[in-house]
Amino acid sequence: MRDGEQLTGIRIPVSDEGRIGVVRRNPYELRTRDYTFAEAIPAGFRRAGTMLSSYWEQLKLIVQPKTKMYEEVGGFIAIGSIFPSHWDWQDFWLKCAFLSIILAVMNILPIPGLDGGHAIFTFWEMVTGRKVSDRILEGAQYVGLAIILLLLVYANGNDLYRFFIR
């Protein structure tokens, strides 16, 4: 119904090129911000901090079973797929910086064998005033290595599952 009348057909003007006048418009404007050397350093720290906090929030979602984000964890294939098919220096370095931040966050997890696990044992020594026994440290390293290897197998297994089965 248009203006109270039922239309049986719609007349759409077609140009000589065969276009019907539909244009996809990008609602976002591209903009470039130029920084001086003195401005670039704090801007870089702000951007890294934003990315770090964003990744930390994503990591918290992965370990919550109700979100089912653990199904989206990926390994080497997923990492390779985030890079575009065409070469773009800026995108390449942004992805490398993102992967570096991911590795930094993963490294501070309290898993023995990673820096976060070492920090836990150092904190334990500070609180108790005595060193953790070598036997416990050695056992924790084995447990940490098993956790890391399980995560590696799980992430790459998810990749293979998505690639071949799904």
MILO-357373 format. One line per 2 residues: their letters; for each residue x, y, z of N, C-alpha, C. Coordinates in pm, whole numbers, plus 32768, in hexadecimal, padded with zeros to 4 digits. Example, Ala and Ser with C-alpha at 12.3 -4.5 7.8 and 13.67 -1.06 7.14 Angstrom:
REM residues 2
as = 8527/7DC7/830C/84CE/7E3E/830C/8528/7EB6/830C  8505/7F1F/82C4/8557/7F96/82CA/850A/8003/8313;
This chain:
REM residues 166
mr = 8055/7F8B/8000/8000/8000/8000/805A/807C/8000  803B/80D4/7FA7/8082/8153/7FA4/801D/81C1/7F89;
dg = 8016/821F/7FE5/7FB5/828E/7FDB/7F27/8259/7FCC  7F08/81EC/8011/7E81/81B6/800E/7E62/815D/7F98;
eq = 7EBF/814F/7F3A/7EA9/80FA/7EC4/7F01/807F/7ECD  7ECA/8010/7E9B/7F19/7F94/7E99/7F6A/7F91/7E18;
lt = 7FEC/7F81/7E29/8043/7F7A/7DB4/8052/7EEA/7D88  8047/7ED3/7D07/805B/7E4B/7CD2/80E8/7E38/7C9F;
gi = 812D/7EA0/7C8B/81B7/7E98/7C5C/8201/7F15/7C87  8281/7F0E/7C86/82D1/7F82/7CAC/8324/7FA9/7C34;
ri = 831E/8026/7C13/8370/8058/7BA5/83F0/8091/7BDF  845D/8058/7BB5/84DF/8086/7BE4/852B/80B9/7B6B;
pv = 8558/8135/7B71/85A4/8168/7AFF/862C/8121/7AF4  864E/80F6/7A7D/86CC/80B1/7A63/8720/810A/7A08;
sd = 879C/811F/7A30/87F5/8174/79E0/8825/812A/7964  8869/8172/790B/889E/8134/7891/8906/80C9/78AF;
eg = 8949/80D5/7925/89AC/8070/794C/896C/7FF5/798C  88EA/7FF9/799F/88A4/7F88/79DD/889E/7F8F/7A74;
ri = 88B5/8004/7AAC/88B0/8014/7B3D/8829/804A/7B67  87FC/801B/7BDB/8777/8046/7C08/877C/80B2/7C73;
gv = 87EC/80E8/7C8C/87F5/8158/7CE8/880D/8133/7D79  8829/80B6/7D95/8846/808D/7E1D/88DC/809C/7E33;
vr = 8900/80E6/7E99/898C/80FE/7EB6/89A8/80D6/7F45  8A10/808A/7F59/8A3B/8066/7FDF/8A91/80D7/8013;
rn = 8A66/8111/8081/8AB2/817E/80BB/8AF0/8151/813D  8B6B/8174/814F/8BB1/8154/81CA/8B91/81C2/822F;
py = 8B56/819D/82A1/8B33/8205/8303/8BAC/823D/834D  8C1F/8201/833A/8C96/822C/8382/8CF0/827D/8327;
el = 8D2B/82E2/835F/8D89/8332/8315/8E16/8308/833A  8E68/82F1/82D6/8EF4/82D2/82F2/8F3A/8352/831A;
rt = 8F8A/8349/837F/8FD5/83BF/83A8/905F/8392/83D5  90BC/83E8/83C2/9146/83CE/83E8/916F/8436/844D;
rd = 91AF/8409/84B5/91DF/8467/8519/9277/8462/8517  92B3/84D1/8502/9345/84DA/8501/9375/84FE/858C;
yt = 93DD/84B9/85B8/9418/84D0/863B/94A6/8501/862A  94CF/8557/8683/955D/8577/868A/95A0/8505/86D5;
fa = 9622/8505/86D8/966A/849A/871F/9644/8499/87B3  9639/850F/87EE/9617/8518/887D/9587/84ED/8898;
ea = 952D/8502/8839/94A2/84D8/884A/948F/8443/882D  94E3/840C/87D7/94D1/8381/87AC/94EB/831E/881C;
ip = 9548/833A/8874/956A/82DB/88DF/94F6/82C9/8941  94BE/8335/897B/944B/831E/89D3/93D0/82E6/8989;
ag = 93BE/830D/890A/934D/82D7/88BD/935F/8241/88A8  93DA/8217/8891/93F6/8188/8882/93DD/813C/8903;
fr = 9404/8176/8974/93E9/8135/89F6/9353/812D/8A11  930A/8197/89EF/9278/8194/8A02/9239/8128/89AD;
ra = 9265/811F/8930/922C/80B9/88D6/924F/802E/8906  92CA/8018/8931/92F1/7F95/8965/92A1/7F73/89E2;
gt = 928C/7FD6/8A39/923D/7FBF/8AB2/91AD/7F9B/8A91  9174/7FDE/8A2F/90EB/7FC0/8A04/90E2/7F32/89CD;
ml = 9143/7F0E/8979/9144/7E87/893E/9157/7E1E/89AC  91AF/7E3A/8A0B/91CA/7DDC/8A78/914D/7DC6/8ACD;
ss = 9107/7E32/8AF0/908F/7E22/8B42/9021/7DDC/8AF3  9018/7DF7/8A72/8FB5/7DB4/8A1E/8FD1/7D1E/8A16;
yw = 904F/7CFC/8A04/9071/7C6E/89FD/905B/7C29/8A83  9077/7C6D/8AF0/9060/7C33/8B74/8FCB/7C15/8B88;
eq = 8F75/7C71/8B5B/8EE4/7C5B/8B63/8EBB/7BE3/8B0F  8EF7/7BD4/8A99/8ED8/7B62/8A43/8F06/7AE0/8A84;
lk = 8F79/7AE4/8AC5/8FAE/7A6C/8B08/8F50/7A41/8B78  8F18/7AA3/8BC0/8EB9/7A81/8C2A/8E3B/7A40/8BEF;
li = 8E12/7A6B/8B78/8D9D/7A2E/8B38/8DB9/799E/8B0C  8E35/7982/8AE6/8E58/78FB/8AB7/8E48/7895/8B26;
vq = 8E68/78B9/8BA1/8E62/7857/8C0E/8DD7/784E/8C4E  8D76/789C/8C1E/8CEE/7892/8C51/8CA0/7831/8BF9;
pk = 8C77/77BD/8C2F/8C32/7758/8BDD/8BB1/778A/8B9C  8B69/77E7/8BDB/8AE8/7812/8BA5/8AF8/785E/8B20;
tk = 8B6B/789B/8B07/8B80/78E4/8A8A/8BA6/7889/8A16  8BD9/7812/8A35/8C08/77B0/89D1/8C75/77EA/8977;
my = 8CBE/784D/89A9/8D2B/7888/895C/8DA3/7829/8951  8DA9/77C6/89A8/8E16/7764/89A1/8E12/7718/891E;
ee = 8D9E/7715/88DC/8D94/76D2/885A/8DD8/7721/87EC  8DF2/77A0/8804/8E2F/77F7/879F/8EC6/7804/87AD;
vg = 8F00/77C2/8812/8F91/77C8/8825/8FD4/7787/87AD  903C/77C6/877A/907F/7791/8705/9115/778B/8716;
gf = 9155/7742/86BE/91E6/7730/86C1/9228/7773/864A  9286/772A/860D/92D7/7764/85A2/9285/778A/8527;
ia = 9222/773A/8505/91D0/775A/8490/917F/77D9/84AA  9146/77E5/8522/90F9/785D/8545/9152/78D8/8545;
ig = 91CB/78CA/8577/9228/793C/8578/9248/7966/84E9  9263/7904/8493/9281/7924/8407/920B/7962/83BE;
si = 9192/793C/83E5/911C/796E/839E/90F9/79FE/83C2  9132/7A35/842C/9112/7AC0/844D/915A/7B22/83F1;
fp = 91C0/7AF3/83AA/9209/7B4A/834F/91BE/7B51/82CA  91B6/7BC7/828D/916A/7BD4/820F/91B0/7B8F/819B;
sh = 9165/7B78/8130/919E/7B35/80BB/91F6/7B93/8069  91E3/7C14/8077/9238/7C75/8031/9296/7CB7/8096;
wd = 9304/7CEB/8064/9369/7D24/80BC/9346/7DB2/80E2  9347/7DCC/8163/932F/7E51/8199/9389/7E60/8212;
wq = 93EC/7EB7/8207/944F/7EC6/8272/940F/7EEA/82F8  93B4/7F4B/82F6/9378/7F77/8373/932A/7F06/83B5;
df = 92DB/7EBE/8366/928D/7E50/839C/92E8/7DE2/83D0  9355/7DC6/8387/93B4/7D60/83B1/93F0/7D81/843A;
wl = 941D/7DFE/844A/945C/7E22/84C9/93F6/7E2D/853B  937A/7E54/851B/9312/7E54/8582/92F5/7DC5/85B2;
kc = 92F1/7D67/8554/92D9/7CDA/857A/934F/7CA3/85CA  93C9/7CC8/85A3/9440/7C9B/85EE/943D/7CD4/867C;
af = 9418/7D53/8689/940E/7D8F/870F/93A1/7D4A/8760  9331/7D29/8721/92C4/7CE4/8765/92F3/7C5B/8796;
ls = 933A/7C11/8741/936E/7B8E/8769/93D3/7B9C/87DA  9422/7C06/87D8/9482/7C1D/8843/943B/7C36/88C8;
ii = 93CF/7C82/88C3/9382/7C9D/893D/9341/7C1C/896F  930D/7BCB/8912/92D3/7B4A/8938/933A/7AF4/8980;
la = 93B3/7AED/8947/941D/7A9E/8987/9442/7AD5/8A10  9442/7B59/8A1E/9461/7B95/8A9F/93F8/7B70/8B07;
vm = 9379/7B77/8AE1/930E/7B54/8B3F/9315/7AC0/8B62  932A/7A6C/8AFE/9333/79DB/8B18/93A9/79BB/8B74;
ni = 9416/7A05/8B65/948E/79EB/8BB4/947B/7A0D/8C47  9421/7A6B/8C67/940E/7A8E/8CF4/93A1/7A3B/8D38;
lp = 9367/79DB/8CEF/9307/7981/8D30/9350/7930/8D9B  930D/7914/8E0A/9350/78CD/8E78/935F/7837/8E5F;
ip = 939E/7815/8DEF/93BA/778A/8DCC/944E/7772/8DE6  9471/770D/8E36/94FF/76F1/8E4C/9545/76D8/8DC6;
gl = 95B8/770F/8DB9/9603/7706/8D3C/95FD/7789/8CEF  9597/77D9/8D07/958D/785D/8CCC/95B6/78C3/8D37;
dg = 95C9/7940/8D0F/95F4/79A6/8D6E/958E/79BB/8DDD  950E/79AC/8DBE/94A7/79BA/8E24/94B4/794F/8E90;
gh = 94D8/78D6/8E69/94EF/786B/8ECB/9568/7887/8F23  95D2/78BC/8EE6/9648/78E1/8F35/9626/7952/8F97;
ai = 95D1/79AF/8F69/95A9/7A1D/8FC2/955A/79E9/903A  9506/7984/9023/94B9/7949/9092/9518/790E/90FB;
ft = 957E/78C4/90CD/95DC/7887/912D/9630/78F2/9173  9654/795C/912B/969E/79C9/9169/9647/7A0E/91D1;
fw = 95C9/7A23/91B1/956C/7A5E/9210/955C/7A05/928B  9555/7983/9276/954C/7924/92E5/95C6/7931/9342;
em = 963C/793D/9306/96B6/794E/9356/96B2/79D1/93A4  967E/7A3B/9368/9676/7ABC/93AC/9616/7AB4/9423;
vt = 95A7/7A6E/9411/9543/7A66/947B/9572/7A0B/94ED  95A5/7996/94CB/95CB/7935/9533/9657/794B/9569;
gr = 96AB/798A/951C/9735/79A1/9548/9790/7929/9532  9760/78C2/94EF/97B8/784F/94D2/97A5/7823/9441;
kv = 980D/77E7/940F/980F/77BB/9384/97B9/773F/9374  9775/7738/9302/9728/76C0/92E0/978C/7652/92C0;
sd = 9770/75D8/92EC/97CF/756A/92D7/97E0/754E/9243  9858/751E/9222/9876/74FF/9197/981B/7492/9160;
ri = 97F3/7437/91B5/979C/73CA/918A/9712/7401/915F  96DE/7460/91AB/965D/749D/9187/966D/74F0/9108;
le = 96DA/753B/90FD/96F2/758A/9084/96FB/7530/9009  9742/74C2/9017/9752/7465/8FA6/96CB/7429/8F7F;
ga = 967C/73FF/8FE1/95F8/73C9/8FC4/959D/7430/8F82  95A7/74AC/8FB2/9555/7518/8F79/957D/7532/8EE7;
qy = 95FF/7528/8ECA/962D/753C/8E40/95F1/74D1/8DE4  95EE/7454/8E13/95B2/73E9/8DC3/951D/7401/8DAD;
vg = 94D8/7429/8E18/9448/7446/8E0B/9433/74BB/8DAA  9484/7524/8DB7/947A/7597/8D5E/9494/7571/8CCD;
la = 94FB/751D/8CB8/9519/74F0/8C30/94A4/74A0/8BF8  9467/744B/8C4A/93F3/73FD/8C1D/937F/745A/8BF9;
ii = 9367/74C0/8C4A/92FA/751F/8C2D/9315/7567/8BA9  9390/7595/8B96/93B4/75DD/8B1C/93A4/7583/8AA2;
ll = 93D3/7507/8AAD/93C7/74AA/8A3C/9334/7489/8A1F  92E3/7479/8A88/9254/7461/8A73/9211/74D7/8A2E;
ll = 9234/7551/8A57/91FE/75C7/8A14/9229/75CD/8982  92A5/75A9/8966/92D8/75A8/88DE/928C/7542/8889;
vy = 9279/74CA/88BE/9231/7461/8875/919F/748A/8863  9160/74C3/88CB/90D4/74EC/88C3/90C1/7558/8858;
an = 9115/75BF/885B/9106/762F/87FC/911A/75FF/876D  9182/75B1/8755/919A/7583/86CC/9135/7518/86A4;
gn = 9103/74CB/8705/9098/746C/86E8/9018/74B3/86BE  8FFA/7524/86FF/8F87/7575/86D6/8F97/75A5/8646;
dl = 9011/75CE/8622/902B/75F8/8598/900E/7586/8536  9044/7512/8555/9031/74A0/84FB/8F9D/7479/84F4;
yr = 8F58/747E/8564/8EC9/745D/8566/8E7C/74BF/850E  8E97/753F/851D/8E52/75A4/84CC/8E75/7596/8438;
ff = 8EF2/7574/841A/8F20/756E/8390/8EEB/74F2/8347  8EEE/747E/838A/8ECB/7402/8346/8E3C/73D1/8360;
ir = 8E07/73E8/83D8/8D88/73AD/83FA/8D14/740F/83EE  8D24/7484/841F/8CB7/74E5/841D/8CA8/7527/839B;
